[in-house]
Amino acid sequence: MTLNQAWQISGVVIAIVCCAWAWRCGGPAERRGAIYILTAWLLSVIFQSHQASGPGVWVNIIDILLLAALVHLSVQSRKPWTLFAAACQLDTIASHMSQVFSGFSQWAYVVILGIWGGYGLLICLAIGTYNHQRETRRMRDTVEKPPTASA
């Protein structure tokens, strides 16, 4: 197994685990974010260009649609993680454009996409899910332990 294959396989495993965790333990924003990210990830794998010229038009369109969905989710939910996820996705699109217009190395391009469009999005989703669980626990503890009156 090459380093590239290990990176791809670990990325897919982490994406599935993170999205499943967000679906099971997150709130509505985290669930929608998980659906958006996983759907875009799978569609990108299906529609990616197998030429050495970059991701292809369809992956660019998928990434732009994911950015629009994340911005809409951020406006609706007002959760910080959604704004950071949209920023990661914007960096991904900027990387696509930079590679087309400047032609920087393929290795740098793939690493940038893996960091911002892959792990960056998943870290944002994981932080959002963790924060939702923390808020839920805090609310539950507040309800279970009513304040005591001091005499």
N, C-alpha and C positions, 0 to 999 in steps of 0.2 A: 504494500500500500504506500503510495506516495504522500508527501506532505499535503499536496493539493487535494487529493481524495480525502484524506483525514479531515482537512478543514471543511470541505463540502459536507461530508457525512456528519461531522459534529455540529455544523450549522443547522442542518435539517433536524437533527435530534433535539437540539436546544430550542429550535423554533416550535416544534411540536409540543415539547414539555412545557415551555413557557405559555404558549397559547392555550393548552389544555388546563393549566393552572389558573390562568386568567378567566377562562370560561367557567371553571368550577368554583373558584373562590372570589372572583372579582365582582364588581357592581356592573350596572348596565353599560357604563362607558368602557370599562375594561373588556367586557364581552364583545362589544361592537368593535373595539380596537383589535382584539384577537381575530375576529372574523375578517376584518379588513386586511390585516397584515398577512394572515395565513393564506387567504384567497389570492392576494397579489403575489405572494411568494410562489404558490403553486402555478398560477397563470404565467408567471415569468419563466418558470422552468419549461412549461409547455411551449410557449411562444418565442423563446429566445432564439436568436440567430445562431446558427452553427458555423458561420463564417468567422474568419479572424478579424472582422471589421467592426466589432462592437456588439452591443446587445440587440440591435435591430429596432425598427420603428415600433413594433408592438410592445416591446418591453418599455420603451420610453412612454408610450401612451398609458400603459398599466401604471407606471410610476407616477405620472402626472395625475391620473385618477385617484391613486392612493393618497397623494398629497392633498387633493381636493377633499377627499373623505376625512382625512385627519384634521384638516383645518375646520371643516364643518363640525366634526366631533368636538374639537377644542372650543369652538364658539358655543355649542350647545351645553357641554358638560362643565366648562370652566374649571377643569382640573389641570394642574400644571404639567403633568406627564404628557398630556395630549399636545400641548404646545411644543414641548421638547421633541416629541415624536415627529411632529410636522416639520420642525427644523432639521431633524436628521434626514427626513425624506427630501426636503428642499436641497440639502447638501448632496444627496444622491443624484438628483436631477441636474444640479450644477456640475457634478462630476461627469455625467453623460455628455453634457454640452462642452465641457473643457476638453474632454478626450477627442471629441469630433473636431473642434476648432484649433486646438493647440497640438494635438497628437502626442501627448506625453506617454511615457512607457506603459505598456500593457500591464506590467506587474504592479506599478503604482496605481493604475486605474482599478484593477481587481481588488487590491488591498483597501483602497478608499471605499469602494462599493461594499465590501465585506464589513468594514467598520461602521459606516454610517447607515447603509441600507439594510444591513443584517443585524449585527450585534447591537448597534445603537438603538434601533427600533425595539428590539427585544428587551434591552435594559430598561428603556422607558416604560414598556408595558409591565415588566416585572416590578418596577418601583411603584407604578400605579396600583397594581394588584396588592402589593404589600401594604401600601398606605390605606387602601380600602379595607383590608382585613384589620388593620390597626384601629381605624375609625369605628368599625363595627364592634370590635372588642371593647373599646372605650365606651361606646354607647350602651352596650350590654352590661358592663360593669356599673355604669351610672344608674341604670334602671334597677339592677339587682341589689345595690347597696344604697338605700335612701339615706340622705344626710341625717345625722343624729342631732337632736336638740340639746343644747347645753343648758344646764340648770343654773 
